């Protein structure tokens, strides 16, 4: 797998922002086929930082339903994999600059 395909997007939530500030942990949505070594290489190459630890979790899909004029609609949101990356002391990633 090419490293450009590994990282899909960063996760930006209040909980993740708190982890970024306190412990230097960043969360990314990654390709479901990517393993921890590929995630580590991709983050180090794209952001120029030293990665100490990578934790991964597959978030299961959720069933969703709603009632509309056309009737009851049911569906499933897809599952995805996310990686929580711990950086070395002193390193940081600026996700908010353009």
N, C-alpha and C positions, 0 to 999 in steps of 0.2 A: 504494500500500500504506500502511495506517495505521501510525503509529510504534509503537502498542501491540502490533502483530503481528510486528514485526521481531525483537526480542530474545526468545528462547525461555527460556533459563536461563543462568546463569554456570557455567563449568567450574571445579570445585574439585579440584585434584590437587596433589601435592607439587611437581611441576615448575612449575605455574602459580603456586603460592604463592611459590616462589623468585623467579619473574619479577616478581611483584607487589612484593616487598620490594626487589629490587635495581634494577629499571629502570622500575617504574611501568607495566607491561604487564598488561592484564586480558584474559581470554579468555571469550567468550560463544558459545553455540550460537545461531545465527540462522536465520531462515527462508531456504530455498534460493533464493527469488526476490529477496531483498534485495540491494541493491548497497552499495558502500562509503559513498556519501553518505547513504543512509538509515540505515545503522548508526551513522555519526557523529552524525547529528541525534538519533537515539533515545537514545544514551548521554548526550549533552550535555543533553537535555531531562529524562530520568528521574533522572540522578544529579547534575546541576548542576555538571559539570566541563568543562574545555576539552580537547578531543581534538586531538592533533597528527597522528596517523597511524593508518590502519586497514589491516590485512592480512587477506585472507580465503583460506580453503582449503576445498575440498570433500573431505570424508573419505569414501572409497568404502565401500560395504557389504561385509560379511564373510560368507562362507559358514560355517555352523555345523552340526555334526552330533553326534548322541549315540546311544548304543545303550541301549534300554530293554527291558522285558519284552514290550512290544508290537512290538518290532522296531527297525529302524534308522530314525531320524528325521532328515531333512535340512531345512535352511531357510536363509534369508538375513537378516542384520540389515540394516536400512535404512541408506542413506548419509545424511549430514547435512553442513551447512555450518557452519564456525566462523569467528569473527572475532577477531583479536588486536588489541586497541586500546591504543595508546600515549597516555598522558595527558601534559599539560603539566607542567613542573617545579613541584612543590609541591602538585599536586592528587592526591587519592586517593579511592578508593571503599571504604566499609566494607561488605563483603558478609556479614559474620558477625553483625552486630547484628540483633535482631528488632524 
